[in-house]
Amino acid sequence: MAVGVFDLFSVGIGPSSSHTVGPMRAGAVFARELRESGVLESVAGLRVDLYGSLAATGKGHGTFTAVLLGLEGYDPEEILPDEVEERLDSIAETGKLNLAGGTLLDYAVGDMVLHPLTVLPRHTNGMKFAVSDAEGNIVREATFFSVGGGFIVREGEENAAQQELEESKKELPLPFRTAAELMGRCSSKGLGISDIMFINERASRSEEEIREGLLHIWSVMEACVETSLKREGVLPGGLRVRRRAPDWLERLLKEDKDRNDPKYWQEWVNLIALAVNEENASGGRVVTAPTNGAAGIIPAVLYYALNYAPGMDKASQKDRDDVVVKFLLTAGAVGVLYKEQASISGAEVGCQGEVGSASSMAAAGLAEVMGGTPGQVENAAEIAMEHNLGLTCDPIGGLVQIPCIERNAIAAAKAINAAKMALWGDGTHRVSLDEVIVTMRETGKDMSHKYKETAMGGLAVNVVEC
């Protein structure tokens, strides 16, 4: 199907969309096929091979445990953090995996075969599943790639998937692949970017479903913040990174008692971004936006829109809901451009594809709800990405903590500034959004593999972990 707003914003668990959500989805697909094909009862053995970035940084990114949960039949959208802990504790204690929810096997994390220096041709995030019978004969196998944002592609089906994507686009009333095409749609129809995205979403959902779905996405984002603000101590993983969000909230409530002093807007934005990403780092429930590593940017900027945009202090609940819907639709439209023309995978193009694309999407959403023209909105998205070009992905210890958590707060502020700069212009600018997206893609290709989520360069090797 054509990429839509609910593909870019989906509920999952942390800490990584490409390393946690994608592998869990792939494992769940394989498990479902085992059940549906009727071979599950004959399965006596399992082999899991992880390649490239999944093997290199999988431990810190929760890849290994996510694969196990997927193979048990759990989907990232449905499973709750408490269920995650319960099942992983059981597997660790018993050494038994409940494959597809129907066959117990002697299998645990330590049985996975890792190939950190082997990159399969399609993508650096590769994984292969194979099951055998009692005689050792392979009864079913499949290779998947986690290509960013929780999206997965099956080996051998890439062309078919692309063809299906192109066919599904023909069913859209106002299809677009580039910003130029999107601007053309806006101009010819006299509509805003969120309107174009809304019309396309209506090809597969009712107006009520779209609105309810987007408000649900926002409610999960809000719940993520609230959960995080109640947690204290240090984040898991061994780096002993202290949770800052609860202490920051306490200080902010003392200094900004009414929560409406505009001089504290950046502190509140920082707090939201940090809270979301601390929850993500601890394996909590988050919204991929468009990835887990960048999950804090859009909720932080949307918080700004709801609390500091002109007129919001007197807005009704319906008006606030309208802002949420319009913001996410616009951000989703820009996300489609990155997904179509480049990548949102840190392992493929570096963090510019994750934090950079999220910052760009957030800037567009903010510019739209603050009354920007399509040209100004496109300019806001371009400014935000232009100043994230070349951003590397080099988390210390393979954990989505340093520099990832602070990076979300910095990128949220960039998005807000980009939107404000664009709104002070008339929408005309020298560098187009399409040009900066292509530049991001080419920069990612030229970037040394050491700086693309391999734990082989940058902060990952220059900072002592303990």
C-alpha positions in Angstrom: 0.0 0.0 0.0 1.0 3.6 -0.5 2.8 5.1 2.5 0.3 6.9 4.7 0.3 8.9 7.9 -0.5 5.8 10.0 2.6 4.0 8.5 4.8 6.9 9.7 3.1 7.2 13.1 2.6 3.8 14.6 2.6 2.5 18.2 5.5 0.3 19.3 8.0 -0.3 22.0 11.5 1.1 22.4 14.3 1.6 21.9 14.5 1.4 18.1 12.1 1.2 15.2 14.6 -0.3 12.9 16.3 -2.5 15.5 13.3 -3.4 17.7 10.0 -2.8 16.0 11.1 -4.0 12.6 12.7 -7.2 13.8 9.7 -8.0 16.0 7.3 -7.5 13.1 9.5 -9.7 10.9 9.5 -12.4 13.6 5.7 -12.1 14.0 5.2 -12.5 10.2 7.4 -15.6 10.1 5.5 -17.0 13.1 2.1 -16.4 11.5 3.3 -18.1 8.4 4.3 -21.2 10.4 0.9 -21.4 11.9 -1.0 -20.8 8.7 1.1 -23.2 6.6 0.6 -26.1 8.9 4.3 -26.8 9.4 4.5 -25.6 13.0 3.8 -29.0 14.5 6.7 -30.5 12.7 9.2 -27.9 13.8 12.0 -29.2 16.1 14.7 -26.6 15.5 15.2 -22.9 14.9 18.0 -20.8 13.6 18.2 -17.0 13.6 21.0 -15.1 11.8 21.4 -11.4 12.2 23.5 -9.3 9.9 25.2 -5.9 9.7 23.9 -3.3 12.0 21.3 -5.6 13.7 24.2 -7.8 14.8 26.6 -4.9 15.6 24.3 -2.9 17.8 21.5 -5.3 18.4 22.2 -5.9 22.1 21.9 -2.3 23.1 19.0 -1.7 20.7 16.9 -4.6 22.0 17.0 -6.5 18.7 17.7 -9.9 20.1 14.8 -9.9 22.6 12.5 -8.2 20.0 13.1 -11.1 17.6 12.2 -13.6 20.3 9.0 -11.8 21.1 8.1 -11.6 17.4 8.8 -15.3 16.9 6.4 -16.0 19.8 3.8 -14.2 17.8 3.7 -10.8 19.5 3.2 -7.6 17.4 4.9 -4.3 18.5 1.6 -2.4 18.2 -0.2 -4.6 20.7 2.3 -5.8 23.2 2.6 -3.8 26.5 5.9 -3.2 28.4 4.7 -5.4 31.3 4.1 -8.3 28.8 7.5 -7.7 27.4 9.2 -8.1 30.8 7.1 -11.1 31.7 7.8 -13.1 28.5 11.5 -12.2 28.4 11.9 -13.2 32.1 10.3 -16.5 31.3 12.5 -17.2 28.3 15.6 -16.3 30.3 14.6 -18.5 33.2 13.4 -21.6 31.3 15.5 -21.3 28.1 12.2 -22.1 26.3 10.8 -20.1 23.4 7.1 -20.6 22.6 7.4 -20.5 18.8 4.3 -19.0 17.2 2.5 -19.5 20.5 2.3 -23.3 19.8 5.6 -25.1 19.9 8.1 -25.0 22.8 11.8 -25.0 21.7 15.0 -24.8 23.6 16.1 -21.4 22.4 17.2 -18.1 23.9 19.2 -14.9 23.0 22.5 -16.7 23.2 21.5 -19.1 20.4 21.3 -16.4 17.7 24.1 -16.3 15.1 25.6 -12.8 14.7 27.3 -11.5 11.5 28.2 -7.9 12.4 30.7 -7.5 9.5 28.5 -9.1 6.9 26.0 -6.8 5.1 23.5 -8.4 2.9 23.0 -6.8 -0.6 19.5 -5.2 0.1 20.1 -3.4 3.4 22.5 -3.4 6.4 19.6 -4.5 8.7 19.2 -8.1 7.6 17.8 -11.1 9.4 17.2 -14.7 8.4 14.9 -17.2 10.1 14.9 -21.0 9.4 13.1 -23.9 11.1 13.9 -27.5 10.7 12.2 -30.8 11.6 13.4 -33.6 13.9 15.7 -34.9 11.1 17.3 -31.5 10.6 15.6 -30.8 7.3 14.7 -27.1 6.7 10.9 -26.9 6.5 10.6 -23.1 6.1 13.0 -20.1 5.9 12.8 -16.4 5.1 15.1 -13.4 5.0 13.8 -9.9 6.0 15.2 -6.4 6.0 14.3 -3.7 8.5 14.5 -0.6 6.4 13.7 2.1 9.0 10.7 3.3 10.9 9.6 -0.2 11.6 9.1 -1.0 7.9 10.2 -4.4 6.8 10.9 -5.9 3.3 11.1 -9.6 2.5 14.0 -10.8 0.3 12.8 -11.7 -3.1 9.7 -9.6 -2.9 11.3 -6.2 -3.2 10.2 -5.7 -6.8 6.7 -7.0 -6.1 6.4 -4.7 -3.1 7.5 -1.7 -5.1 5.1 -2.6 -7.9 2.3 -3.0 -5.3 3.2 0.4 -3.9 3.1 2.1 -7.3 -0.2 0.5 -8.1 -1.7 1.6 -4.8 -0.6 5.2 -5.5 -2.8 5.1 -8.6 -5.8 4.7 -6.3 -5.0 7.9 -4.4 -7.0 11.0 -5.5 -4.0 13.3 -5.2 -0.8 11.2 -5.3 2.7 12.8 -4.9 6.2 11.5 -4.6 8.2 14.8 -4.6 7.7 18.1 -2.9 7.3 19.7 -6.3 4.4 17.4 -7.0 2.9 18.1 -3.6 3.2 21.9 -4.2 1.6 21.5 -7.6 -1.4 19.7 -6.0 -1.8 22.5 -3.4 -1.6 25.1 -6.1 -4.1 23.5 -8.5 -6.6 22.6 -5.8 -6.1 25.7 -3.7 -5.5 23.5 -0.6 -3.0 23.2 2.2 -0.6 20.3 2.6 -2.7 18.8 5.4 -5.8 18.9 3.1 -4.0 17.0 0.4 -2.9 14.3 2.9 -6.3 14.1 4.4 -7.9 13.5 0.9 -5.5 10.8 0.2 -6.1 9.1 3.6 -9.8 9.1 2.9 -9.1 6.6 0.1 -8.7 3.9 2.7 -10.4 5.3 5.9 -13.4 7.3 6.8 -13.1 10.9 8.0 -14.0 9.8 11.5 -11.4 7.0 11.5 -8.7 9.3 10.4 -9.5 11.9 13.0 -9.9 9.3 15.8 -6.7 7.5 14.7 -4.6 10.7 14.8 -6.0 11.8 18.1 -5.2 8.3 19.5 -1.6 8.7 18.2 -1.4 12.0 20.2 -2.9 10.3 23.3 -0.2 7.6 23.2 2.5 10.4 22.9 1.0 12.2 25.9 0.8 8.9 27.9 4.4 8.2 27.1 5.4 11.6 28.6 3.3 11.0 31.7 4.7 7.6 32.3 8.3 8.8 31.8 7.8 11.7 34.3 7.0 9.2 37.0 10.1 7.2 36.5 13.3 7.9 38.4 16.8 6.5 38.7 19.0 5.4 35.8 18.3 4.0 32.3 19.0 0.3 31.7 21.9 -0.8 29.6 25.0 -0.2 31.7 25.9 3.5 30.9 24.1 4.6 34.0 22.5 7.6 32.3 20.4 9.3 34.9 16.7 10.1 34.0 16.4 13.9 34.0 12.8 14.4 33.1 11.2 14.1 36.6 13.7 16.5 38.2 13.3 19.0 35.3 9.5 18.9 35.7 9.8 19.6 39.4 12.0 22.6 38.8 9.8 23.9 35.9 6.7 23.7 38.1 8.5 25.9 40.7 9.8 28.5 38.2 6.8 28.5 35.8 4.0 28.0 38.3 1.1 28.7 35.8 2.8 26.8 32.9 2.2 29.7 30.6 5.2 32.0 30.9 6.5 32.2 27.3 10.1 32.6 28.4 10.0 29.0 29.5 8.8 27.5 26.2 12.1 25.9 25.3 12.5 24.3 28.7 9.0 22.7 28.3 9.9 21.6 24.8 13.2 20.1 26.0 11.3 18.3 28.8 8.8 16.7 26.5 11.5 15.5 24.1 13.7 14.2 26.9 10.8 12.4 28.6 9.7 10.6 25.4 13.2 9.5 24.6 14.0 8.4 28.1 10.9 6.2 28.0 12.0 4.9 24.6 15.5 4.1 25.9 13.9 2.0 28.7 11.9 0.0 26.2 8.6 1.7 26.9 5.6 2.3 24.7 6.2 5.1 22.2 5.0 6.3 18.8 7.5 5.9 15.9 7.6 9.4 14.6 8.9 8.4 12.0 11.4 6.3 14.0 11.9 5.4 17.7 15.3 7.1 17.9 13.6 10.4 16.8 10.3 9.8 18.7 10.5 12.8 21.0 10.7 15.6 18.3 7.2 15.6 16.9 5.4 15.4 20.3 7.7 18.2 21.7 7.0 20.5 18.8 3.3 19.6 18.8 3.3 20.5 22.5 4.7 23.9 21.6 1.9 24.3 19.0 -0.8 23.5 21.5 0.6 25.8 24.2 2.5 28.6 22.6 1.1 29.2 19.2 -1.0 32.4 18.9 -4.6 32.0 20.1 -4.1 28.6 21.7 -4.6 29.9 25.2 -8.3 30.5 24.4 -8.8 27.5 22.1 -11.6 25.0 22.7 -10.9 21.3 22.9 -12.2 20.8 19.4 -9.9 23.6 18.2 -7.0 21.8 19.9 -7.9 18.5 18.4 -8.1 20.2 15.0 -4.5 21.4 15.5 -3.3 17.9 16.4 -4.9 16.4 13.3 -3.7 19.1 10.9 -0.2 19.0 12.4 0.2 15.2 12.1 -1.3 15.1 8.6 1.2 17.8 7.4 4.1 16.1 9.1 3.0 12.8 7.6 3.0 14.3 4.1 6.6 15.5 4.5 7.5 12.1 5.9 6.2 10.5 2.8 8.7 12.5 0.8 11.6 11.2 2.8 10.4 7.7 2.7 9.8 7.8 -1.1 13.0 9.7 -2.1 15.6 8.8 0.5 15.5 6.9 3.8 14.5 7.2 7.4 17.0 4.5 8.5 19.9 5.5 10.7 21.7 2.3 9.6 21.3 3.4 6.0 21.9 7.2 5.9 22.9 8.1 9.5 20.9 10.0 12.0 20.1 12.7 9.4 17.5 10.2 8.2 16.0 9.8 11.7 16.3 13.0 13.7 16.7 15.1 10.5 13.6 13.8 8.9 11.6 14.1 12.2 12.8 17.7 12.6 11.8 18.5 9.1 8.3 16.9 9.5 7.8 18.8 12.8 8.8 22.1 11.3 6.3 21.6 8.5 3.5 20.6 10.9 4.1 23.7 13.1 4.3 26.1 10.1 1.0 24.7 8.8 -1.0 25.1 12.1 0.5 28.6 12.5 -1.2 29.6 9.3 1.7 29.1 6.8 1.1 28.9 3.1 2.2 25.6 1.3 5.3 27.5 0.2 6.2 28.5 3.7 5.5 25.0 5.0 7.8 23.5 2.4 10.4 26.1 3.3 10.2 25.2 7.0 10.7 21.5 6.2 13.7 22.4 4.0 15.4 24.6 6.6 15.1 22.0 9.3 16.7 19.3 7.2 19.3 21.5 5.7 20.8 22.0 9.1 20.7 18.3 10.0 22.6 17.2 6.9 25.6 14.9 7.7 24.3 13.9 11.1 25.9 10.6 12.1 24.5 7.7 14.0 27.1 6.7 16.6 25.3 5.8 19.9 27.6 4.9 22.8 27.3 1.2 23.7 24.8 0.7 21.0 22.2 2.2 23.3 19.6 4.8 22.2 20.7 7.1 24.9 23.8 9.2 24.1 23.6 11.3 22.0 20.1 10.3 21.0 18.1 11.7 23.9 19.5 15.2 24.0 19.6 15.2 20.2 15.8 15.0 20.1 15.5 18.1 22.2 18.0 20.0 20.1 16.2 19.0 16.9 12.8 20.0 18.3 14.2 23.5 18.9 15.6 23.5 15.4 12.2 22.6 14.0 10.5 25.5 15.9 13.1 28.0 14.7 12.8 26.7 11.1 9.1 27.2 11.2 9.4 30.7 12.6 12.0 31.6 10.0 9.8 30.3 7.2 6.8 32.2 8.4 8.7 35.4 8.3 9.4 34.8 4.7 7.0 34.7 1.7 7.6 31.0 0.9 10.3 31.6 -1.8 13.7 30.2 -1.2 16.9 29.2 -3.0 17.1 25.5 -2.0 14.0 23.4 -2.5 12.9 20.6 -0.2 13.4 18.1 -3.0 17.0 19.2 -3.4 17.8 18.9 0.3 16.1 15.4 0.5 18.2 14.2 -2.5 21.3 15.7 -0.8 20.5 13.9 2.4 20.3 10.6 0.5 23.5 11.1 -1.3 25.3 12.2 1.9 24.1 9.0 3.5 25.6 7.0 0.7 28.9 8.8 0.9 29.1 8.6 4.7 31.5 6.1 6.1 29.7 2.9 7.3 31.4 3.5 10.7 29.0 6.4 11.4 25.8 4.5 10.4 24.8 2.6 13.6 27.6 0.1 13.6 29.3 1.1 16.9 32.5 1.3 14.9 33.1 5.1 14.9 32.4 8.5 16.5 31.2 8.7 20.0 30.6 4.9 20.1 34.4 4.3 20.1 35.8 7.6 21.5 33.9 7.6 24.8 34.7 4.9 27.4 31.5 3.2 28.4 32.2 2.7 32.1 
